[in-house]
Amino acid sequence: MLKKPKSNEYALYYEKYVSSVPEGDLLQILDVQIKETMNLVKDLNEDQAQFRYAPEKWTIKEVIGHITDTEPERIMSYRLLCIGRGEMAKLPGYDDNEYVKNGQFNRFSIRELVEQLSYVRQNTIALLKSMDDESVLRRGNANGTEVTARAIAYIIAGHELHHRTFIKDRYMGAEGFGGTH
């Protein structure tokens, strides 16, 4: 079972994500929380899925695309793989706003986006299952900061929780949302 990383295993910026992950079996937490996120959004109608709580903010579809495509899953899982396998090259950063813009997530149905999210999460869990204790404690450099593979796993979990809370509070809780979730 993965234990929470120590604060010297990741950049201070990620503390909000790591600290939000509950104690327990991280693999089980990752599996349960993805189901909770999927259940939260899978039945939204098109207007709800395209909702922005402010003009310059992402739509719910774009948030789901962001969770899948950028920080937590695809990019962070790649970083997890690289660092866990001993990669010593510095891994690049990215601009999440550009990734969301270029991902064009609003052209997909919410069901398609949820399905992609599920597939990517299952791959992340499988990757973590393939790593031994030595692998998860390896250190590497991503986006200019030192990080362990285990910290990345917790960042993935915490980042999703962060965005699920935003979806519930800022989107579904906003005036004009038109939903009852």
C-alpha positions as CSV (number, residue, x, y, z in Angstrom):
1,M,0.0,0.0,0.0
2,L,1.3,3.4,-0.9
3,K,1.8,5.8,2.0
4,K,1.4,9.5,1.6
5,P,4.5,11.2,0.4
6,K,6.6,13.4,2.7
7,S,6.6,17.1,1.9
8,N,10.1,16.9,0.5
9,E,8.9,14.6,-2.3
10,Y,7.0,17.3,-4.2
11,A,6.8,21.0,-4.8
12,L,4.9,23.1,-2.2
13,Y,2.3,24.0,-4.9
14,Y,1.0,20.4,-4.8
15,E,0.4,20.3,-1.1
16,K,-3.2,21.2,-1.6
17,Y,-3.7,18.1,-3.7
18,V,-1.7,15.7,-1.6
19,S,-3.2,16.7,1.7
20,S,-6.8,16.3,0.3
21,V,-6.3,12.6,-0.4
22,P,-7.8,10.6,2.5
23,E,-5.7,7.9,4.3
24,G,-6.1,4.4,3.0
25,D,-5.3,2.2,0.0
26,L,-4.5,4.7,-2.8
27,L,-5.4,2.2,-5.6
28,Q,-8.8,1.7,-4.0
29,I,-9.2,5.5,-3.5
30,L,-8.3,6.1,-7.2
31,D,-10.9,3.6,-8.3
32,V,-13.7,4.8,-6.0
33,Q,-13.1,8.5,-6.6
34,I,-13.2,8.2,-10.4
35,K,-16.6,6.4,-10.2
36,E,-17.8,9.3,-8.0
37,T,-16.7,11.9,-10.5
38,M,-18.1,10.0,-13.4
39,N,-21.5,9.6,-11.6
40,L,-21.5,13.3,-10.8
41,V,-21.4,14.3,-14.5
42,K,-22.4,11.4,-16.7
43,D,-26.1,12.3,-16.9
44,L,-25.7,16.0,-17.5
45,N,-27.6,17.3,-20.5
46,E,-25.7,19.3,-23.2
47,D,-26.6,22.7,-21.8
48,Q,-25.4,21.6,-18.3
49,A,-22.2,20.1,-19.7
50,Q,-21.4,23.3,-21.6
51,F,-22.1,25.5,-18.6
52,R,-19.5,28.1,-17.5
53,Y,-19.9,29.7,-14.1
54,A,-18.1,32.8,-15.4
55,P,-17.5,33.8,-19.0
56,E,-13.7,33.2,-19.0
57,K,-13.9,29.8,-17.2
58,W,-13.9,26.4,-18.7
59,T,-17.1,24.4,-19.4
60,I,-17.8,21.3,-17.4
61,K,-16.7,19.3,-20.5
62,E,-13.5,21.2,-20.6
63,V,-12.9,20.5,-16.9
64,I,-13.4,16.7,-17.5
65,G,-11.1,17.0,-20.5
66,H,-8.5,18.7,-18.4
67,I,-8.7,16.0,-15.7
68,T,-8.3,13.3,-18.4
69,D,-5.8,14.9,-20.7
70,T,-3.5,17.1,-18.8
71,E,-2.5,17.4,-15.2
72,P,-3.8,14.4,-13.4
73,E,-4.0,11.6,-15.8
74,R,-2.2,11.5,-19.2
75,I,0.6,13.8,-18.4
76,M,1.0,13.0,-14.8
77,S,0.8,9.2,-15.5
78,Y,3.5,9.7,-18.1
79,R,5.6,11.4,-15.5
80,L,4.8,8.6,-13.0
81,L,6.0,6.0,-15.6
82,C,9.2,7.9,-16.4
83,I,10.2,8.6,-12.9
84,G,9.2,5.2,-11.6
85,R,11.3,3.6,-14.3
86,G,14.3,5.7,-13.4
87,E,14.3,8.4,-16.1
88,M,16.8,11.1,-15.3
89,A,16.0,13.6,-18.0
90,K,14.0,16.7,-17.0
91,L,10.4,16.2,-18.0
92,P,8.8,19.3,-19.5
93,G,5.9,21.4,-18.2
94,Y,2.9,22.4,-20.2
95,D,0.2,25.1,-20.5
96,D,-3.1,23.6,-19.3
97,N,-5.1,26.4,-20.9
98,E,-3.6,25.7,-24.3
99,Y,-4.2,22.0,-23.8
100,V,-7.8,22.6,-23.0
101,K,-8.2,25.0,-26.0
102,N,-6.5,22.6,-28.4
103,G,-8.3,19.5,-27.0
104,Q,-11.7,20.9,-28.2
105,F,-13.5,18.9,-25.6
106,N,-16.8,20.7,-26.2
107,R,-17.2,18.7,-29.4
108,F,-17.6,15.5,-27.5
109,S,-20.6,14.3,-25.5
110,I,-20.2,14.2,-21.8
111,R,-20.6,10.4,-22.0
112,E,-17.6,10.2,-24.4
113,L,-15.5,12.3,-22.1
114,V,-16.4,10.2,-19.1
115,E,-15.6,7.1,-21.0
116,Q,-12.1,8.5,-21.8
117,L,-11.6,9.5,-18.2
118,S,-12.5,5.9,-17.1
119,Y,-10.0,4.3,-19.5
120,V,-7.2,6.6,-18.6
121,R,-7.8,6.1,-14.9
122,Q,-7.8,2.3,-15.3
123,N,-4.4,2.6,-17.1
124,T,-3.1,4.8,-14.2
125,I,-4.2,2.2,-11.7
126,A,-2.6,-0.6,-13.7
127,L,0.7,1.4,-14.0
128,L,0.7,1.8,-10.2
129,K,0.1,-1.9,-9.7
130,S,3.2,-2.6,-11.8
131,M,5.5,-0.6,-9.5
132,D,7.3,-1.9,-6.5
133,D,8.4,0.0,-3.4
134,E,11.7,1.1,-4.9
135,S,10.0,2.4,-8.1
136,V,7.5,4.6,-6.3
137,L,10.2,6.2,-4.2
138,R,12.4,7.2,-7.2
139,R,12.9,10.9,-7.7
140,G,12.9,12.7,-10.9
141,N,12.4,16.2,-12.3
142,A,9.1,17.3,-13.8
143,N,8.4,20.9,-14.7
144,G,11.6,22.1,-13.1
145,T,10.9,20.6,-9.7
146,E,12.0,17.4,-8.0
147,V,9.2,14.8,-7.3
148,T,8.9,11.2,-6.4
149,A,6.7,8.7,-8.3
150,R,4.6,8.2,-5.2
151,A,4.0,11.9,-4.9
152,I,2.7,12.0,-8.5
153,A,0.2,9.2,-7.7
154,Y,-1.2,11.3,-4.8
155,I,-1.2,14.5,-6.9
156,I,-3.3,12.6,-9.5
157,A,-5.8,11.7,-6.8
158,G,-5.9,15.1,-5.2
159,H,-6.2,17.0,-8.4
160,E,-9.3,15.1,-9.4
161,L,-10.8,15.7,-6.0
162,H,-10.0,19.4,-6.4
163,H,-11.8,19.6,-9.7
164,R,-14.8,17.5,-8.6
165,T,-15.3,19.9,-5.7
166,F,-15.2,22.8,-8.2
167,I,-17.7,21.1,-10.4
168,K,-20.1,20.6,-7.5
169,D,-19.7,24.0,-5.9
170,R,-18.8,26.5,-8.7
171,Y,-20.7,24.9,-11.6
172,M,-23.6,22.9,-10.3
173,G,-24.1,25.2,-7.4
174,A,-24.1,28.3,-9.5
175,E,-27.1,30.4,-10.4
176,G,-28.2,29.6,-13.9
177,F,-26.8,26.0,-13.9
178,G,-30.2,24.5,-14.5
179,G,-29.5,21.2,-12.8
180,T,-30.4,19.4,-9.6
181,H,-27.2,17.5,-9.0
